[in-house]
């Protein structure tokens, strides 16, 4: 697949109407999601998961060995889990033995990688995925797998638990589909990261309790191989411990934000004290963002402005740190038998890929997320920017300017601006190449991806800016970012757009309800009612808003005050609402109510509902229609004719 746009000439075309070879086939069917890298040191095989839009989003385990790729898990198995609803680490492979969770039934399966036998179930088949397993760890010397188990049985029954129950269990590798798991660790609201030491004698794990999220406060525990004799190693109130594990010689490793940044420690001693985050928020189960290629050093990722840096840290010698590689972003790291590091990396100017970084820094691409050749002259590279905010802080973001070698705008015109408010809200924008972003910049839009207060990668204090202020700080940071670009003469002040999905959709709707900065808003399954989110959501996030807004129902008035659905009279701009009909997080009635209110005010509004879609769009058909509907909406509102074939969008009041 190519997107070669080497120009023979450049035409004068209005912003937004530029013809572009970056189409939706590249964004949907032409790409795969890459995650979950692991390495089996027995033979050096590298494994990763591919989420394939061409197979309705099925996650397939793939092996790379001797320069060849092959699928490991047969159809229809979907290597994914629903623990905490968001899932995460769903498989483990060691010495040719694979254990994985199948999303369809929630069961654990075992499979010999080089065998032609079908995967064999270990855990029971119970209706409704009431038993779910995540973060598996193989303990072959005892013929078992350790995992986090989420038990939804009896929830809501008389005498039953009010919420699902999260524990760490041991499941026999010799089970025949009947082992629910022997209980090892319980008594906590949440547990994660069971990690058995290389010598097989000790176990590490994390726990946290309501109302904390794992980036607020966690406790790191150590016990014997069965979790007995547990004692606290680190963490507690106001301290987040993340990404625990072991060195090859069985020393304990974890990250702590006691210094104000997630920094690495070994056996409790600082290994790399730096004013930068070296871990990510635990939205999903994952392996650490560090790896131990040998007993004498660790390789870890450090979040910098604009990307991440891989550094090698000799054990006990922080001053001898050396740089190994730099990327726009990366996921968890694993070591291979030859001292290299394998990871999923993103780049500013090419698609994400599974990459092996050799000890000397040489990079080998094992798999690209999309096989495409992009003309460098077509790509808009992220520019890290910052600006002052109304509360006296500094906010951050990535600016992408319009770029297309075959088109330019009329003299004196400025581009429309799309302000992106990321989800989470405890998450972050990334500077890696996004074909979704390039879709817009190659058509003549500027894009500002905002890391508003509360975003990660900037330390604890920046993360805590959103405590108690969700709907205020994030909104102000997005508005002031747009105004900064207007004041700098970069974008058209009359063509400012804010858009986002889920929590980012809440920021979008709040900006439209409570500010007058933007001419257009686009909400993708955006949260309009904070009370609904606080009272009717899954366990993992059921107390999330205690920190972001305040305890409910004690602060009921504050929830109403900040919920856009109660302030639709403040909407005074054009609005496009994109919503899944089966959304359990944001009831479709919220989207309809907001669209109805904007329609009643006489402002332009369009509503697109997608059958079979929930909280987020998964099918290529929905992604395609939503994106082209958005382009059509901008064209009608801003007065240009898109070069693409767009839907005949029904826009009321226009």
N, C-alpha and C positions, 0 to 999 in steps of 0.2 A: 504494500500500500504506500502511495507516495502523495506528497503535497508540495510538489515542485512548482513554485510560482515565479521562477526567474523572469523578470519583466522584459518585455520588448518596449513598452511605453507605460506611462502612468497617466490615468485619466482623472479628471476632476469630477468627484462624486461626493454628495453630502455625507456627513458622518452618519453611520448606521446603515447606509445603503451600499457600502463597499462589497464587491464580490469577493468571496473567499473560498479557497479549496478545503478549509477545515470544516468538514461537515459532520452531521450527527452519526454517520456510519462509523467514523473514527472514534467518537465518544462512547458509542454503545457497543454494537456487535463486534467492532474491530479491536476491543481491548479486553484484558482480564485484570482482575484485582489480584495483587500479590501480597502475601502475608505469611506469618508463622514459619519462618525459616528454622530448620534444625539440621544437625549433622550427626550421623551415626559413625562414631570413631572406629567401630569395628572394621569397616571397609572404606571409610571416607566418603560415603554417599551423602549428598546434600538433598534435603527435602524442603518443599514449601507448598503452600496452598494457593490454588488458583480459583478465584470466583469468576465464573464464566457467564456473561450475559446471554450467550448463545445457548446455554443450558438452564435458562431461567434462574441464574444466580447460583447454581450448584457449586459448592466448594469441593474441589478435587485435589487429593494429595498427589504430588508429582515428585519423582526422584530424578536426580542428575548424577550420573556415574560414568566415568570414562568418556566424557564429552557427549553423552546421549541423554535425552530426556524421555521419561515414560510415565504414564499414569499408573498409580498404585491402587487407589480405591476404585472399584468398579461402580458403574451406574446400577441403581439409582442412589447409592450412598452419598450423603451430603455431610462432609466433615465440618461440623459446626455444633455449637451448643447454645442453650437458652438460659444458662445461669446468669442471674442479674439482668436478664432479658437481652443484654448486649453481648454476652458470650465472651469469646476470646480463645485462649489456648485450648484446642480441642483434640490434640493428639500428642503422642510421644512415641519415639522409635529408638530402640537400643538393641544392638547385637542382632539386627534383622527381625526383631519382634516389634510389631506395631499395635498400639492400643489407641482407639479413637472413639469419639462420640458421634452418633448419627443424629442429625437435627430432626428427622421425621419422627423418631420415637424416643429420643433422649437417652438411649441405651449406650453402654460401652461395649465395644467389639474388639476382639483380638485377631490379628492376621499375621502370618509369616510373609514377609515382603516377597520372598522369592518362591513362594508356593502358589500353585494354581487353585488352592482351596478357597472357598468363599469365606469372608470374615465371619467369625463365630461370636455370638452374643455372650456377654458375661453377666449382665444385669437383667432383671426381669422386664418383660413387656407388659407395662401397665397403661391403661387407656389415658389419653390426655397429657402424655409426657409429664406425669406427676413426679417422677424421679429424673433429675437431670444431673449431669456430671461434667465438671470442667477441670482444667489445669492438671491433667494426669501426670504422674511420675512413676516410672517403672522401678520396681525393687525386685529384680529377678532372683536374687539370692534367696528370697523368701517366697518366690512365686506369687507375687501380688502387684497390684497397681494402687497407688495412693491418689486420691482425687478429692476435690470439693464436691460435695453432694448437696443439691437443693431439693428439699422434700416438700411437695405441694399437697400431699395427702392430708386429709382431715381439716384443711384450712376452711374455716367458716362453719364446721360441724359443731354440734353441741359438745363442749369439753375439749374441742380441738384448738390448735394454735390460731392466733389472729393473723399471723403471717406465715409464709413458707419458712422452713427451718434450714439453716446453712450449717454444715458440719464438714469435717474431714474424715474420710473413711478409707478402709483398705478392702479391695475387691480381689478375690482369688483369680489368678490367671488360668486356673484349671476349672473354673466355674462353667456351667452349661446353661447359662441364661437364667440363673435363679439366685444370684448373690446380690443382695441389696447393698452390701458393704458393712464391714465391721467398724463400729464407731471408734474413732481415735481422739478427735477433738470436738467438743461441743461447748455450749454455754455462752456463745457470743452471737450478736446479731449478724455479724459477717465474718467470714474467714477466707483467706486466700493464700496462694504461694506456698504450698507444702513442698519442701526441698530437703531431700535426703542427702546426707553427707557422702562423699566418695568412699569413705571407709565403712559406710553402712550402719553406723552406730547412733547417729543423731538426726534429729528432724527440726527444721526451722519452719515457722509459719507466721502469718500476719492475722490480726483481728482488729475490728473496730466496732463501735456501738452507735446506735441512734443517739443524737441526731447528726453525728459527724459523718462526713464523706471521707474516703480514704486519703484525700489530699488535705484534709483538716487535721485528723488525729488518728494514728494507728499505733498498735503495740506489736513489737516483734518478740516472739516466743521461741524458746529452745527446749527440747525434751529428748528422751531417748527415741529409738527408731519407731516406737508406738505412740509417741507423744506423752509418755508418762514422765513424772518428775518435772513438769513444765515450770520454767522460770522466765521472768521478763528480762530480755536483753536490752531493749531500747524502746523509746517512744512513750506515749502517754498523752495527757491533755495538752493540746496546742502544738504537738510535734507529729509530723508525718514521716513515717518510715516507708520506704519503697524499695522494690526490686531486690529482695534478699537472695542469697545463694552462697555457694562455697567455692573456694579455690581448689585446685587439684589435690593439695595436701590437707584438705578439710579444715581450712580456716574460714571463719564466718565473714561474709561481706554483705553490706547493705548501704542504702542511701538514706540520709537524714537531712531535714531542713532546719535543724536547730540553729544553724548559722544565718538563716534567712534564705538559703539556697539549698536545693537537694544536692548534697555532696557525698562522695564515696568514703566509706570507712572500712577497715579490715581489722577484725577482732577488736572493734571498738575504738581504734585509733584512726585519726584522719589520714586518708591515703592521698587525697588530692584536694586540699582546701582552695577553693576558687569562688569568686563572686559570679557564679553562673550556675544554672540548673543542669544537673547531669542525670535527670530522670524525668519521666512523663507522668501525668495524672492517670490513676488506675481506673479508667473508664471500662476497660476490658481486662480480662486475664491475659498476662503476657510473660514472656521470659525477660530477663533483665536487659537493660541498655548497656551492659558491660559484658565482657567475656575474658576468660583466663586462658590464653593460648599456651601458657606454661606456668610452672610454679613460681617463677621469679617476676612476673609482670602481669598487669591487667591492661586491657584496651577498653576505653569507655568513650561515650559520646558526650560532648559538651555543647549546650545550646548557646549559640552566638547570634548577634544581630544578622539576620539574613540567611542563617543556615546552621549546620552542626559541624563540629570538628571531632574526628577520631584522634584520641591521644593515647599514647602508650605510657603507662605509669609503672616504673619499676617498684616492686614491693619494698616499702620502707624508705623510699628515696623520692619524695615528691618533687625535689628540685631537679631531678633528672628526667622530667617529662619530655617526650618528643611527640611531634605531630605526625600522624600516619596518613590521614586523608581528610578531605572536606567534601560535604554534600549539602544540597539544599535541605535535606531531611533524611532521617532513617528510622527504622524500627529496631526491634531487639537484635542483639548481636549474639552470634555463636562462633565458637572456635572450631577449627578442623584439625586433623591429626598432624598436618604439616606446619602448624604455627600460624596459619592464616585466620582471617575473620570473614564470616559470611553474614550478609544482611540484605534487607530490602532498602534500597536507597533511591531518593529522588534527586533530580538534577534541574538546574534552572533552564536548560536549553534542550533537553531530550527526555523521553519517557522514563518513568520509574523502572527499576530493574532489580533482579537478584544479582548481587555482586559479591565476588570473592576478592578480598584485599590481602595480598601476600605480605609476608613480614617486611619486605622492602618497600611496600606501598603500591606495588603494581596492581592494577585493577583488571579483573576478568569478568565479563558479563556472561552470566549463565542463562538468564531469561529476561526479556523485555516485556513490559506490560502491554505494549502494542508494537507491532513490527511496522514501522512507518519511517519514511525519510522526509524530514521537514526542512524546508528552505530556511536557513538562519535569518534571512532578510524578512521573513514573515513573522518571526517570533518576537513578542514583547517580553523582555526580561524584567523580573521583579526588582523594583528599586526600594530598598528600605527607607522609610521616612518617619519623622516624628513631628509632633506639634503640641502646643500648650492646650490644656483643657480647662473648662470653667472652674474646676475645683483646685486649680493651682498645680496639678500634676502634669506629667508628660505622657502622651499616648503614642502608640506605635502602629505601623501598618506597612503594607506593601503596595506600591503604586505601579500600575501597568498602563503605559501610554499606548494610544492607537498606533498600529503599525501594519502596513501592507504595501509592498513594493509596486503594486499595479494600480493603486488608487491614492489620491490625496484630496483633502477637503478644499472647498473654495477659500480663497484668500480672506483672512480676517475672521474666519469662523473658528469656534472652539468646540471641542467634543462634548457630548453628554457624559455624565459620570455615573457609574454604577458603584454604589457603596455596599460592600458585602459585610454582613454581620454574622459571624460564624456561630455554630451551634454550641451546645454544652450547657450553660455558657462557660464552664471551666474547661476550655480547650484552647486552641490557638490556630491562627492562620499559618500557612506554610508557603515558602517561596519556590517550591518545586513546580516544574512545568505542569500546568493543568490545561488539557485541551478544552475543557469547559470555559476557562478564562480566555484562552486564545480564540475561541469561537467569537467572543465579543470584541476583543481588541483588533482582530483582523477585519472586523466589519466597521470599525471607526469609533468604538467606545473606549473611554478611559475607565479603569477599574481600580478601586481602592479597597483592599482587603484589610479590615481593621482588627487589630489586636487590642480591643478595648480593655479597660480595667477589669481584672478578673481573669484575664488570659494567663496561660502558663508559659514558662520559658523565660520569665523576667524576675523570678524570685517570689518569696512568700508575701512581701509587702504589696507588690503589684497584684498578686492573686487576691489578697484580702481587700483590695479597694472595692470589690463588689459585695462584700459582706454587709447585708442590710440595705444595699443600695441598688439592687437589680431593678432595672427600669428607669434608673436615673443616670448612673455613671456610664453604663454602656451606651445609652441613648445620647448623652452629652458628648461622649468620645466620637461617636459616628457623625453627629452633627458638626462638631468642631473640626473634624477631619475634612469633611466636605467643604466647610467654610474656609479652611486653610488653603485648599486648592483653588477655590474661587478667588481669594485674596491674592494668591500667587499668580493669577492670570492663566491657569492651566486648563480650566474647564468652563463650560458655559453655565453661568449662575441660574439660568432659567430651565436647565435640563438636568436636574439632580434627581437621582433615583436611589432608593434604599431597598435592599432585598435580602431575604434570609429564610431559612427553614427551621422548624421546630423552635428551639430557644432563640435562634437567630431571627426566626419569624416573629417571636414575641418582641424582640428589640425593634424590628421593623414596624410592627403595629403600634408599639408604644411611641416611636418617633413620629408617626403620623398622627396619633391621638393627642400628643402633648407638646409637639414642636411644629414649627412652620418652615422647616428648612427645605423639605423635598417636594418636588412637583409630582412624583410618581412613587408608589410603593408596590412591591411584589412580595406577597406572602405565600410561601410554600408550607402548607400544614403548620402555620404559625399558631402559637399559643395565645389565645385571646383572653382566657379566664384563669387567673392564678389560683383561685379557690378550687376549681375543678382539678387542676394539676396537683394541688396539695392534698386533696381528699380522695382522689380516684386515680392513683398511679401505682406502679409496681414497687416492691419493697425497697429495692436499691435506692430509688429516688424519693421515697415516701416522706423523708424528713429533710430533703435537700433544701427546700425553701425556708426552713427554720433559720438557716444562715443567710441566705440570699435576700430574704424579705423579713422574716420574723416568725416566731412560733404561731401556729394556727391551732385553735381559733382565737387565741388571745389577741392577735393582731389582725383580726378580721377586717377592720376598717382600712388598714393599710393595704390589704390584698385587694379590696374593692377600689381603693384610690388608684392603684397601679395597674388595674386590669383594663386593657383597651376596650373590652366588650361593654364596659360600663361608661365609656367616654366616647362613643361613636360620634357625638356632636362635634368633637374636635377634628374629625377627618375632613380635610378640605382640599384634597388632591385626588388625582386619578389612582385607582387601585385595581390590581389584578390579583385574584385569589386562586391558588392551585391547591386542590385538596383531594385526598384519597377517601373513597366512600367507606372503607373499612377501618379507618383510623381509630385506635382505641385510646390514644393519648390526647388527641385533639378531636373531640366529637365534631362530625361534619356540620352539625347544627350551629356551632360557633362560627364557622366560615360563612355559612349562609346568612346568619344574623348580621355579621359585619358587612357583607356585600349588600344586603338589603338596606342597611342604614345609610351607606354611602350613596346607594341608588336614590333613596328618599331625599337626600340632600341635594340631588341634582348634579352630582359629580360623576365623571366617567368611571364605570366599573364593569369588570368582566369576571365571571366565576367559571372555572373549569373543574369538574368533578371526575375522578378516575375510578371506575369500577374495579374491584379486586385489589386496589392499592391501600396500604395502611399508612403508617407514620414514616413516610419516605417512599420514593418511587423506585421500583426494582425492574420493571419490564422496560425493554428498549422502546416499546410503543409509547408508554407513558412519558418517558424521558424525552423522546422526540417531540411529542405533541406539546408538552409543557414548555420546552425551549423555543419552539417555533411560535407558540402562542405568545410567549413573552416578546419575541422579536416583532411579531405583528402588532402587539399592543404599543410598543415604543414607536413603531412607524406611524400608527394612527395618531398617537398623542403628540409626537414631535414633528409630524408632517414630512416624513420621507417614505419612499417606497423601497422596501427591502429587496435585495437582489435574489433572495431565496424564495421558493414557493412556500408561502405561509398560509395557515388556515384562515378561512373567512370568519374571523373572530367576532362574536356578538358582544358589542360594547354598548351598554346602556348610557344614555345621556351624552352621546357624542354624535 
